Amino acid sequence: MISDMHGGLESLIPKKNDGTETPEEEIEFRLPDVTGGIPKEHSIDLAKSFSFELPPIVKPQPQVHKHDIKEDRIFHIEPDQIDPNPHQPRRHFDEEGIRELANSIREFGILQPLIVSKVAKESEFGESVRYELIAGERRLKAAKMLGLPTIPAIIKNASPDVEKLEMAVIENIQRTDLSPIESARAMAKLQDEFGMTQREIASKLGKSRESVSNTVRLLSLPSEIQNAIGEGKVSESQGRMLLSLEDPKLQSSIFAEILKDNLTVRQLESRIRKAKGISTEPKEEQKMSPFADAETKALQEQLEEFLGTKVEVTRDGKSGKIVINFYSQEELNAVLEKFFKQNGSQPF
C-alpha cells in the first residue's frame, strides 16, 4: 500500500498550521528519492501516478496593526461631530478674519483638511465615536458659519495629550497662526505640564533653544503687556526690549508711553537707556557722520524695525558701515536668528 512507502504519502503533505508557529519563509517540499539510481528516463512521477496534488503553500501574511495603516486619507465629517481641542494654544480668534475665511471657503472650498483624532465617548445611549480637533479651528468655525454639512479632515492616531498639543503648536506655528504670547504659552505648557526641555521643544519646532527661551520669557511681562502683544498693539521686539527692565512698574510705565506716543524701536531703545541711567548722547564720531540722505535714514529705520534693536547706518561716499546694537546675549541670539531665518538655516 501507499502508506507503507517511506512513512506514507501523508508524510509528504504539510500539516495545517494551527497558529502556534508562523513560518518565516516559504517551505520547499520534495518527494523522497525512490528512483534508486534509475536513469532519468525511467524515473517515476509519484504525484502523477497516484493522481493527487500537493496543497498550495500559502505564505503567511503580516498582521496589520493600527499604526501600519496610512492615516493621511481624507474623510468627510459632520462639523458637529468634531469637538474643540482642549489643548488649543490659540486663544484669540478674529471674528472678521473668520468671516473673510468663510467667504473664501464659499468661493473656493476648503483647500486644506482639518486634522482630528478619533475618540470614543460614553453617553446614556452607550458608546459613541466622536472626533477631537488637533488643528484647523478657524476652518471649523468658518464651516459652521456657512452651515456646511461635512468638512474634509485627516484622522491622526494621536492619543496622548502631549502629542495633540505638540501637533497643534507645530501646525499653528508653521502657518504663523499664533501670536507670540500664544506661542509662549504653548511652549511653557509643553515644558511645565509635559516635562519637555527647551532643547526638545526647539528640535520639534525647528527653532533654536535660545529662540524658545526668549519667547517663553515674554510670559514674565505684566499681563497688560502680554495682552497688548497678543492683540498686536505691541510688537514682540518691543516686548523683548521691555524685558531688559527688571522693574515691572517701570515696564508698565514705558509700555504706556509706547501706546500713547507710538514709539518706534529707536525711540523705545533711547527711552529704556534713559530709564537705566545710560547716556543717550551720540558719540563724537557719530556726530561727524550724519545721514547722507533720506534713503539711508529710511533703510536704518527698516533695519531697526526688522531686528528689534538700535541700528546705525553711516556712509562715506560709496562705502559705509552698519552697526547693530545689542544689550544682552538673548538680544544677540534674537538678531542672529532673524538673519539666519531668511535663508532657511539655524544659527545654533
Sequence and secondary structure as in RCSB ss.txt:
>XXXX:A:sequence
MISDMHGGLESLIPKKNDGTETPEEEIEFRLPDVTGGIPKEHSIDLAKSFSFELPPIVKPQPQVHKHDIKEDRIF
HIEPDQIDPNPHQPRRHFDEEGIRELANSIREFGILQPLIVSKVAKESEFGESVRYELIAGERRLKAAKMLGLPT
IPAIIKNASPDVEKLEMAVIENIQRTDLSPIESARAMAKLQDEFGMTQREIASKLGKSRESVSNTVRLLSLPSEI
QNAIGEGKVSESQGRMLLSLEDPKLQSSIFAEILKDNLTVRQLESRIRKAKGISTEPKEEQKMSPFADAETKALQ
EQLEEFLGTKVEVTRDGKSGKIVINFYSQEELNAVLEKFFKQNGSQPF
>XXXX:A:secstr
 GGGSTT GGGGS     SS   SS         STT  GGG   HHHHTT              GGGS    EE
EE GGGEE  TT       HHHHHHHHHHHHHH  SS EEEEEEEEEETTEEEEEEEEEE HHHHHHHHHHT S 
EEEEE    SHHHHHHHHHHHHHHTT S HHHHHHHHHHHHHTT   HHHHHHHHT  HHHHHHHHHGGGS HHH
HHHHHTTSS HHHHHHHTT   HHHHHHHHHHHHHHT  HHHHHHHHHHHTT      HHHHTS  SSHHHHHHH
HHHHHHHTS EEEEEETTEEEEEE  SSHHHHHHHHHHHHHHTT    
